[in-house]
Amino acid sequence: MINRLKLALQHYFKPNFPESSAPRAWRPVWLPSKLRLVSEAQVHPHVPEERAELFLAYNTGSTEIETLNWLYSMVCLIKPTHILETGAANGLGTLALASACRDNGFGCVHSVEIDPETAESLQETVLKNGLEKHVCVHCASSMDFLSSTDIIFDFGFFDSICEIRAQEYELCLKRSLLKGPAAFHDTSPLRTRSMRDYPSEELHIRYIKRLRELASDAGGCFEHRLGRGFVVIFPKMDLPQP
C-alpha cells in the first residue's frame, strides 16, 4: 500500500509535458478574436529542448502568446504610467501592453519602430483595436529615441534587433529613464542551434552574457529558457530607512 502511494505521488509531482504539438483552445481575452493561433513549433525553428510545442503563436515574427500574456498581466499588476517597447513587428506586443493600460484605466505604450512601413501598420492596428489613447508610435531608431527623450518609463519591453537590446537597456540606465522591470525576448541559450543564418552564435552569446552582467548589478533576475526564451531584470528595491 505504501509503495503504491509513493508511486502515485511521484507520478503526480513529476512534470509531465504533453508530446502533441496541437494548439490548445486557450486564448487570452485581450487578443483580437480574428487572429488564428497555432503551435509555436509550426511557425518558428526550435530544438527539442525548447519545447516549442507547449506554446502558442500567431506567426514567425510574433512573440509567443504566453509571453505576451505575461506582459499583459505584469502591466495590470504594477500599473505603469509609461511603458517602453522597442521593436513593433506585427504589433501583438503593443496590443498586449496597451490592452492592459486600457484595462487599468490609464497608461501609455511608447512603441519605438525604425521602419516607416511597420510603424504605419502599427498605427493602423492600434486604431483598428480602439487603443489609440494608450499608444504613442515613435518612428525612429531606438538608440536615437532613448538618447533624446525625457520620458521616464515604469516598465520596458526590449524586442528590437537582438544585438542592440542590451545597449538599449544600458542607455536607459545611464540616463535614468527606466525605474521598473526590463523584459527581454529571444534569450534562449539554444537559439543558434535552430536559427542557422541569424543571429550568429557570437552575437547571441554576447547578448546573453551582457544581460547576465547587467542583471548581476540589478535587484534580481528571472530567466525562462523554454520557447524563444525570456529574461526579466528587476530594479534594486528602494527600502525605507528604519
Sine and cosine of phi, psi and omega as CSV:
sin_phi,cos_phi,sin_psi,cos_psi,sin_omega,cos_omega
0.00,0.00,-0.70,0.72,0.00,-1.00
-0.90,0.43,-0.66,0.75,0.02,-1.00
-0.89,0.45,-0.64,0.77,0.03,-1.00
-0.90,0.44,-0.64,0.77,0.02,-1.00
-0.91,0.42,-0.65,0.76,0.04,-1.00
-0.88,0.48,-0.70,0.71,0.01,-1.00
-0.89,0.45,-0.65,0.76,0.00,-1.00
-0.90,0.44,-0.68,0.74,0.01,-1.00
-0.92,0.40,-0.64,0.77,0.03,-1.00
-0.88,0.47,-0.66,0.76,0.01,-1.00
-0.93,0.38,-0.61,0.80,-0.06,-1.00
-0.93,0.37,-0.67,0.74,-0.09,-1.00
-1.00,0.00,-0.19,0.98,0.01,-1.00
-0.97,0.25,0.78,-0.62,0.05,-1.00
-0.83,0.56,0.75,-0.66,-0.08,-1.00
-0.75,-0.66,0.98,0.18,-0.03,-1.00
-0.96,0.28,0.67,-0.74,0.03,-1.00
-0.94,0.34,0.47,-0.89,-0.01,-1.00
-1.00,-0.02,-0.33,0.95,-0.06,-1.00
-0.94,0.33,0.60,-0.80,0.06,-1.00
-0.98,-0.18,0.18,0.98,0.01,-1.00
-0.93,0.37,0.70,-0.71,-0.02,-1.00
-0.92,0.40,0.54,-0.84,0.03,-1.00
-0.98,0.18,0.25,-0.97,-0.01,-1.00
-0.98,0.17,-0.28,0.96,-0.06,-1.00
-0.90,0.43,0.60,-0.80,0.17,-0.98
-0.44,-0.90,0.62,-0.78,-0.04,-1.00
-0.94,0.33,0.43,-0.90,-0.10,-1.00
-0.93,0.36,-0.43,0.90,-0.06,-1.00
-0.98,0.18,-0.27,0.96,-0.09,-1.00
-0.97,0.24,0.76,-0.65,0.04,-1.00
-0.81,0.59,0.72,-0.70,-0.13,-0.99
-0.91,0.41,-0.38,0.92,-0.05,-1.00
-0.98,0.22,-0.26,0.97,-0.04,-1.00
-0.98,0.18,0.82,-0.57,-0.01,-1.00
-1.00,-0.02,0.81,-0.58,-0.02,-1.00
-1.00,-0.10,0.56,-0.83,0.05,-1.00
-0.74,-0.68,0.06,-1.00,0.07,-1.00
-0.93,0.37,0.65,-0.76,0.09,-1.00
-0.83,0.56,-0.52,0.85,-0.01,-1.00
-0.91,0.41,-0.36,0.93,-0.03,-1.00
-1.00,0.08,-0.33,0.94,-0.14,-0.99
-0.89,-0.46,-0.16,0.99,-0.08,-1.00
-0.58,-0.81,0.67,-0.75,0.02,-1.00
-0.93,0.36,0.65,-0.76,0.00,-1.00
-0.51,-0.86,0.37,-0.93,0.21,-0.98
-1.00,-0.03,0.39,-0.92,-0.08,-1.00
-0.82,0.57,-0.57,0.82,-0.06,-1.00
-0.89,0.45,-0.34,0.94,-0.02,-1.00
-0.99,0.12,-0.14,0.99,0.09,-1.00
0.77,0.64,0.78,0.63,-0.04,-1.00
-0.89,0.46,-0.44,0.90,-0.03,-1.00
-0.92,0.38,-0.21,0.98,0.00,-1.00
-1.00,0.05,-0.06,1.00,-0.09,-1.00
-0.88,-0.48,0.36,-0.93,0.04,-1.00
-0.94,-0.33,0.47,-0.88,0.02,-1.00
-0.49,-0.87,0.24,-0.97,0.07,-1.00
-0.99,-0.12,-0.75,0.66,0.07,-1.00
-0.38,-0.93,-0.06,-1.00,-0.07,-1.00
-0.87,0.49,-0.61,0.79,-0.08,-1.00
-0.99,0.14,-0.20,0.98,-0.07,-1.00
-1.00,-0.01,0.41,-0.91,0.09,-1.00
-0.97,0.22,0.49,-0.87,0.04,-1.00
-0.82,0.57,0.61,-0.79,-0.07,-1.00
-0.88,0.47,-0.60,0.80,0.03,-1.00
-0.88,0.47,-0.62,0.79,0.04,-1.00
-0.93,0.38,-0.68,0.74,0.04,-1.00
-0.89,0.46,-0.61,0.79,0.01,-1.00
-0.93,0.37,-0.52,0.85,0.10,-0.99
-0.89,0.46,-0.68,0.73,0.03,-1.00
-0.87,0.49,-0.71,0.70,0.03,-1.00
-0.84,0.54,-0.75,0.67,-0.05,-1.00
-0.91,0.41,-0.62,0.78,0.00,-1.00
-0.90,0.45,-0.67,0.74,0.02,-1.00
-0.91,0.41,-0.64,0.77,0.06,-1.00
-0.88,0.47,-0.52,0.85,-0.05,-1.00
-0.98,0.18,-0.77,0.64,-0.17,-0.99
-1.00,-0.02,-0.15,0.99,0.11,-0.99
0.82,0.57,0.83,0.56,0.00,-1.00
-0.96,0.29,0.51,-0.86,0.10,-1.00
-1.00,0.04,-0.67,0.74,0.01,-1.00
-0.80,-0.60,0.76,-0.65,-0.02,-1.00
-0.86,-0.50,0.71,-0.70,0.08,-1.00
-0.99,-0.16,0.75,-0.66,0.14,-0.99
-0.76,-0.65,0.84,-0.54,0.06,-1.00
-0.96,-0.29,0.83,-0.56,-0.06,-1.00
1.00,0.05,0.86,-0.51,-0.09,-1.00
-0.97,-0.24,-0.52,0.85,-0.07,-1.00
0.78,0.63,-0.80,-0.60,-0.03,-1.00
-1.00,-0.02,0.11,0.99,0.16,-0.99
1.00,-0.01,0.05,1.00,-0.02,-1.00
-0.92,0.39,-0.60,0.80,0.06,-1.00
-0.89,0.46,-0.66,0.75,0.04,-1.00
-0.88,0.47,-0.69,0.73,0.00,-1.00
-0.89,0.46,-0.66,0.75,0.00,-1.00
-0.89,0.46,-0.74,0.67,-0.03,-1.00
-0.92,0.38,-0.71,0.71,-0.04,-1.00
-0.94,0.34,-0.55,0.83,0.05,-1.00
-0.90,0.44,-0.61,0.80,0.05,-1.00
-0.92,0.40,-0.63,0.77,0.07,-1.00
-0.88,0.47,-0.69,0.72,0.05,-1.00
-0.86,0.52,-0.71,0.71,-0.04,-1.00
-0.95,0.32,-0.45,0.89,0.13,-0.99
-0.96,0.29,-0.46,0.89,-0.05,-1.00
0.99,-0.12,0.01,1.00,0.02,-1.00
-0.25,-0.97,0.17,-0.99,0.05,-1.00
0.92,-0.39,0.48,-0.88,-0.01,-1.00
-0.67,-0.74,0.71,-0.70,0.09,-1.00
-1.00,-0.08,0.86,-0.51,0.08,-1.00
-0.99,-0.14,0.99,-0.16,-0.06,-1.00
-1.00,-0.10,0.87,-0.49,-0.07,-1.00
-0.97,-0.26,0.90,-0.44,-0.05,-1.00
-0.74,-0.67,0.81,-0.58,-0.10,-1.00
-0.98,0.18,-0.45,0.89,-0.06,-1.00
-1.00,0.09,0.85,-0.52,-0.06,-1.00
-0.86,0.51,-0.66,0.75,-0.01,-1.00
-0.91,0.41,-0.67,0.75,0.03,-1.00
-0.91,0.41,-0.64,0.76,0.03,-1.00
-0.89,0.45,-0.66,0.75,0.02,-1.00
-0.91,0.41,-0.67,0.74,0.03,-1.00
-0.89,0.45,-0.63,0.78,0.03,-1.00
-0.89,0.45,-0.68,0.74,0.02,-1.00
-0.87,0.50,-0.65,0.76,0.04,-1.00
-0.91,0.42,-0.65,0.76,0.02,-1.00
-0.89,0.45,-0.66,0.75,0.02,-1.00
-0.88,0.47,-0.73,0.69,0.01,-1.00
-0.89,0.45,-0.68,0.73,-0.03,-1.00
-0.88,0.48,-0.52,0.86,-0.03,-1.00
-0.98,-0.17,0.18,0.98,0.10,-1.00
0.91,0.42,0.56,0.83,-0.07,-1.00
-0.92,-0.40,0.29,0.96,-0.10,-1.00
-0.88,0.47,-0.42,0.91,0.02,-1.00
-0.96,0.30,-0.25,0.97,-0.12,-0.99
-0.86,-0.50,0.22,0.97,0.00,-1.00
-0.68,-0.74,0.70,-0.72,0.17,-0.99
-0.82,-0.58,0.91,-0.42,-0.03,-1.00
-1.00,-0.01,0.82,-0.58,0.02,-1.00
-0.93,-0.38,0.93,-0.36,0.05,-1.00
-1.00,0.06,0.99,-0.11,-0.09,-1.00
-0.23,-0.97,0.28,-0.96,0.19,-0.98
-0.91,0.42,0.70,-0.71,-0.02,-1.00
-0.87,0.49,-0.64,0.77,-0.01,-1.00
-0.92,0.38,-0.62,0.78,0.06,-1.00
-0.91,0.41,-0.69,0.73,0.00,-1.00
-0.88,0.48,-0.73,0.68,-0.04,-1.00
-0.95,0.31,-0.34,0.94,0.05,-1.00
-0.98,0.20,-0.34,0.94,-0.12,-0.99
-0.89,-0.46,-0.38,0.92,-0.07,-1.00
-0.95,0.31,0.46,-0.89,0.09,-1.00
-0.93,-0.36,0.15,0.99,0.00,-1.00
-0.95,0.31,0.71,-0.70,0.08,-1.00
-0.99,-0.17,0.84,-0.54,-0.10,-0.99
-0.99,-0.16,0.59,-0.81,0.02,-1.00
-1.00,-0.09,-0.26,0.97,-0.04,-1.00
-0.39,-0.92,0.61,-0.79,0.01,-1.00
-0.75,-0.66,0.73,-0.69,0.10,-0.99
-0.89,-0.46,0.94,-0.35,-0.09,-1.00
-0.99,-0.17,0.95,-0.32,-0.12,-0.99
-0.62,-0.79,0.56,0.83,0.03,-1.00
-1.00,0.03,-0.57,-0.82,0.07,-1.00
-0.93,0.36,0.75,-0.66,-0.15,-0.99
-0.78,0.62,-0.69,0.73,-0.16,-0.99
-0.95,0.30,-0.13,0.99,0.02,-1.00
-0.91,-0.41,0.00,1.00,-0.05,-1.00
-0.89,0.45,-0.68,0.74,0.02,-1.00
-0.90,0.44,-0.62,0.79,0.02,-1.00
-0.92,0.40,-0.60,0.80,0.06,-1.00
-0.87,0.49,-0.71,0.70,-0.01,-1.00
-0.91,0.42,-0.67,0.74,0.03,-1.00
-0.86,0.50,-0.64,0.77,0.01,-1.00
-0.92,0.40,-0.62,0.79,0.07,-1.00
-0.87,0.49,-0.68,0.73,0.02,-1.00
-0.92,0.39,-0.68,0.73,-0.03,-1.00
-0.87,0.49,-0.63,0.78,-0.04,-1.00
-0.99,-0.12,0.11,0.99,0.01,-1.00
0.83,0.56,0.70,0.71,-0.03,-1.00
-1.00,-0.05,-0.31,0.95,-0.08,-1.00
-0.83,-0.56,0.86,-0.51,-0.02,-1.00
-0.92,-0.38,0.04,1.00,-0.01,-1.00
-0.85,-0.52,-0.26,-0.97,-0.02,-1.00
-0.90,0.43,0.43,-0.90,0.06,-1.00
-0.83,-0.56,0.82,-0.57,-0.04,-1.00
-0.94,-0.35,0.67,-0.74,-0.05,-1.00
-0.78,-0.63,0.74,-0.67,-0.01,-1.00
-0.99,-0.16,0.21,-0.98,0.08,-1.00
0.88,0.48,0.75,0.66,-0.06,-1.00
-0.94,-0.34,0.13,0.99,-0.01,-1.00
-0.85,0.53,0.79,-0.62,0.01,-1.00
-0.93,0.37,-0.20,0.98,-0.01,-1.00
-0.99,-0.16,0.10,0.99,-0.15,-0.99
-0.84,0.55,-0.66,0.75,-0.10,-1.00
-0.96,0.28,-0.18,0.98,0.06,-1.00
-0.95,0.33,-0.48,0.88,0.01,-1.00
-0.96,-0.28,-0.48,0.88,0.04,-1.00
-1.00,-0.02,1.00,0.07,-0.15,-0.99
-0.94,0.34,-0.57,0.82,-0.12,-0.99
-1.00,-0.01,-0.64,0.77,-0.07,-1.00
-0.40,-0.92,0.66,-0.75,-0.03,1.00
-0.98,0.18,0.28,-0.96,0.07,-1.00
-0.94,0.34,0.38,-0.92,-0.01,-1.00
-0.87,0.49,-0.62,0.78,0.00,-1.00
-0.88,0.47,-0.72,0.70,0.00,-1.00
-0.90,0.44,-0.67,0.74,-0.07,-1.00
-0.93,0.36,-0.66,0.75,0.04,-1.00
-0.89,0.46,-0.65,0.76,0.01,-1.00
-0.89,0.45,-0.66,0.75,0.02,-1.00
-0.87,0.50,-0.78,0.63,-0.04,-1.00
-0.92,0.39,-0.66,0.75,-0.01,-1.00
-0.88,0.48,-0.69,0.73,-0.02,-1.00
-0.92,0.39,-0.62,0.79,0.05,-1.00
-0.88,0.48,-0.66,0.75,-0.01,-1.00
-0.92,0.38,-0.58,0.81,0.05,-1.00
-0.91,0.42,-0.68,0.73,0.01,-1.00
-0.92,0.39,-0.60,0.80,0.00,-1.00
-0.92,0.40,-0.53,0.85,-0.03,-1.00
-0.92,0.40,-0.38,0.92,0.02,-1.00
-0.99,-0.12,-0.01,1.00,-0.06,-1.00
-0.99,-0.14,-0.16,-0.99,-0.02,-1.00
-0.99,0.15,-0.34,0.94,-0.01,-1.00
0.13,-0.99,0.16,-0.99,-0.07,-1.00
-0.47,-0.88,0.59,-0.81,0.11,-0.99
-0.83,-0.56,0.76,-0.65,0.03,-1.00
-0.83,-0.56,0.80,-0.59,0.03,-1.00
-0.91,-0.41,0.85,-0.53,-0.15,-0.99
-0.97,-0.23,-0.04,1.00,0.05,-1.00
-0.99,0.11,0.29,-0.96,-0.04,-1.00
0.89,0.46,-0.66,-0.75,0.00,-1.00
-0.99,0.11,-0.13,0.99,0.03,-1.00
1.00,-0.03,0.54,-0.84,-0.09,-1.00
-0.43,-0.90,0.74,-0.67,0.03,-1.00
-0.79,-0.61,0.68,-0.74,0.08,-1.00
-0.82,-0.57,0.80,-0.60,0.06,-1.00
-0.95,-0.31,0.79,-0.61,-0.03,-1.00
-0.97,-0.23,0.60,-0.80,0.02,-1.00
-0.95,0.31,0.32,-0.95,0.06,-1.00
-0.92,0.40,0.60,-0.80,0.01,-1.00
-0.96,0.28,0.72,-0.69,0.05,-1.00
-1.00,-0.10,1.00,0.09,-0.09,-1.00
-0.98,0.20,0.64,-0.77,0.04,-1.00
-0.92,0.39,0.54,-0.84,0.03,-1.00
-0.94,0.34,0.65,-0.76,0.00,-1.00
-0.93,0.37,0.00,0.00,0.00,0.00
